[in-house]
Amino acid sequence: MNSAVAMKQNRFTLSRILGLWLPMAVIVLWTLVSLTASILPLTPDKIALEHILMPPGSELLLGADDLGRSLAARVLAGAQTSFIVALWVVLVSTVLGTCIGAFSGYLGGRVDLLVVRIIDIFLAFPGILLAIALAGILGPGIENVVIALSVVGWVGYARLARAQVLSLKHREHVQAAIALGAGTGRIVFRHLLPLLMAPLIVEASFGVAGIVIAEAGLSFLGLGVQPPEASWGSMIRDGARYLLVAPHMVLVPGVSLMLVVLSVNLLGDRLRDKLDVHNRN
C-alpha cells in the first residue's frame, strides 16, 4: 500500500516537473535571452573562416556554421527574432480580432453578417499560404512578417470573441446596463470583454506556438528576416545543405525551436485546464 502511494506521488511529481516547471523554465529562459540579447556581448555575424563547420566542442559550445559564425550566438539572436515576432503578432491579432468579434457579436444584424462573411473568406485559404502570399507581396523583413501574420492571425480571436459575446450579451447585468442607458462601447469594454479574458488568454498562449513556427517557416523560405540577421528558420535552411557533414547546423536551431513550441503548448494546456470552470472540483 505504501509503495503504491509512493509510486503515485513520484508519478505526480514527475508529471508536474515535465508538464509545468520544465516548460516554464524554457519560456522564462527564452524571454530573458530575447530581452537581453541586444546588450549581451554576442557576435552572431562575425565570420571566422578557421571555424567553418566546426562541430560542438570546448572552443565553440554549439559549433559553427558554414561561415564560421558561432551557432550559440546565432541561436540566441534567433530567439530574439522569434520572440519579437510572436509578441507583436499576438498583441496586434488579439486586440484587432477581439474588438472586431466583440462588436460584431453585440451589434448583430448586417454588421455581424458582413464580419462573418469576411471571416469565412479568410478561413477559405490555409493560413500559412495566405501569410506566404502576403509576405511575398510586402517583401522580406521582420516588420512585414509581423504584418502578414497579423492579417492572418486576427480571424481566430474574432471568431472566439464573437461566439462568446453572442452567449453573454443576454445576461442580466448586460441587460441592466442597456436599461440604464449605457452606450455600446461601454457595454462591450466594461461588461463583456472582462468575461472574455480567460478564453482569449488560452487562445493567445496557443497562438504563440503557431506564430513561432510560422515565422521560422517564412524565414526558411527566404521571406522572413534577411541575412545576416539570424532566425531559426533561416539557420535550418542554411544547415540543410550540410546535413550529412555538419548535422549540428540543423539540430541546434531545430531543437531550440522544438523546445520553445513544445513548452508553450504544454503551458497552454495547463492554463486551459486551470481556467476551465468545468475542470474545477
N, C-alpha and C positions, 0 to 999 in steps of 0.2 A: 504493500500500500504506500509506504513512504517512498519507495523507489519510483513508483508511478507518479506520485505528486512531484517529486524532484525532477523527473523527466519532463513532465508537463511544464513546470516552471522554467526549466532550461530552454525548452522549445519556445515558450513565450518570450523569454529574454532574447534569444537569438532572432526571433521574428521581429521584435521591437528594434533591435540593432540594425538588421538588414532593411527593415521597412520604414524606419524613421530616422535614427541617428546617423547612419551612414549616408543616406541621400541628403540629409540636411547639411552634413559636413561638406559634401561635394558642392552643394549650391552655395553655401557660405564662402567656400574657397573660390569658387567661380566668380562670385560677386566681388570679393576682396581683390582678387587678381585684376578684374576688369576695372575697378575703381582706382587701383594704384599702378597699373601698367605704364601710365604716362610718366610717372615720377620714378619708377624703378630704373636702375642702370642697365637697361636692356638694349641690345644692338641686333634686332631681328633682321635688319637689312645689310649687315656687314658681311661682305664677301671675303672668304678665306679659301683660296684655291688649294692650299695644302690640306684642307679638311674635307675635300669633296667626297661625298658618300661615306663619310666616316661613321662606323657603327657606334651604338651607345657604349660609353666607357668612362674611365676616370677623368679624361680630359674634357669630353663633352657628354654630359649625363644622358641625353636622349639622342645623341648622334648629330649628324649634319646632313644637309640636303645636297642637291646636285651642284650648288654654287658654294658649298662650304659654309652656309649660314647655319647658326645654331638652331636646332629644332625646338629646344626648350624655350628659347626666346620667342620663336615664331608661334609656338603653341600658346604662349601667354598673350602675345599680341592678337592672335586669332580669337582667343577667349574674349578679349575686349570688343572685337568686332561683332561677334555673335551676341554679346550682352547688350551692346548699344542698339543693334537692330531689334532684338527681342523686346527691349524696354520701350522703345518708341513705337513699334508696331502695335504692341499690346495696349499701350496708352491711347494711341490715336484710334485704333479699332474699337476699343471698349467704349470710349466717350462717344464717338460718332455713331456706332451701332446701337448703343443703349438709348441715346436720345432719339434716334430715328424710330427704333422699335417701340419705345415707350409712348411717344406722341402718336404714332400710327395706331397702336392698340387702344389708346384712350379716346382719340378723336373718332375712329371708325369711319364708316361711310366711304366716300370716294378717295379720301386721303389714304385710308388703310388699304383699299383696293389697289391704288397706284403703287404703294410701297410693297405690297405682296407681289405684284407683277414684276417689279424691279428685282426683288429678292429671287424670284423664280428664274429670271433671266440669268442672274449671276450664278445660281446653282446649276444651270443647264450646262455650264462649262466646268471642267475639272479645275480646281483652284490653282494648282501648281502650273497648269498650262496657261491659264489666264495671267498669272504672275510672270511667267516667262515671256509672254507676248508683250505685256506692259513694260517689263524691264528692257526688252529688245527695242521698243519704241522710244522709251525715255533715254536709253543709253546706260552704260555701266556706271557704277558709283554707289557708295553706301546710301546717299540721300535718295537716289532713285529706287534702290532696293526697298527702303522704308516706304516710299510712296506706293510702289507696286504691291507690296504685301499688305499694306493698309487698305488699299482699294479692294483687295480680295477678302481681307480678314473681317471687315465690319459686318458681313452678312450673318455670320453665326450669332453674334451678340444681338443683332437686330431681331432675329427670329426668336431668340430666347426671351429678350425683353418684351417683345410683343405678346408672346404666349403667356408670360407671367402677368402682364398688365390686364389682358383680357379676363383673367380669372380673379384679379384683385380689385378691379375698378367698381365692382358691385358690392364691396364690403361696406359695413355700416359707417366706419369712420370716413370713408371717401364720400359716401352719400351725404353724411352730415356736413362735410366741408363744402360740398356743392350747394346744399341748402343754405349755408351761411354766406354764400356769395363768393367763395374762393375762386380765383381765376385758374385757367388751365395749367399755366406754368407752375403756380403754387401747388396745385394738387399733384402734378407729376413729380416735381422735385422734392416736395415736402412730405407727401403722403404715400407715394408709390415707389419711388426709387430706393428709399431705405429698405423696403421689403424685398427688393431685387438683388441686394448686395451679395447675399450668400451664394445663389447660383451663378452670379456673374463672376465672383471671385474664383469659383471652381472652374468655370469655363476659361477664365484668363490663365489659370495655372496650367491647364492642358494646352492652351494656345501657345504658351511659351515654348513648349517642346516642339510643336509643329513649326513655329517660326524659325527656331534654331536649325531644324532640318531643311526648311525651305531656303534659308539664307545660304547654307552650305551647298545646297543643290544649285542655286543660281550662280554662286561663285565657282562651282565645279564646271559649269557650262560657260564660264567667262563673262557672265552678266552681272556679277557682284562687284566687290572691291577689286581694284586693278593693281597689278604689280607696281612697286614692290610691297604694297600693303599685304598683311597676312590675313588669311581666312582659312578655317579648317577645310572648307570645300576645295579651295584652290590648292592647298597643300596636298590633299588626297589626289587631285588631278595631276599635279606635278610628279607625285611619287608613283603613280600608276605605271609610268614609263620605265621605272627602275624596280619594279616589284620583285623580280627574281634575284637581283643583285643587292638591293638595299630595301628590304621589306619594311624596315623601321620608318621609312618616309611615309608609308601609308598607315602603318599600325599606330604610330604616335598620335596623329590628328584623329584617326578613326576611333581609337579607344577613348580619347578625350571627348569627342562628340557623343559616343555611346553613353559614357558615364553621365554627362550632363542631361541628356534626353531621358535616360532611364531614371535618374534621380528626380527630375521634375515630374515625371509621370507617377512615380511612387508617392511623392509628396502630394500630388494632386489626388490620388486615390485616398490617402489618409485624410486629406482635407475634406473631400466629398463625404466620406463616412462620418467625419466629425460634425459637419454642418447639416447632414441629413437628419431631419427630426424623426423619420421612420426607423432609423437605426438606434435611437436612444431608448434605453430601458426605462 
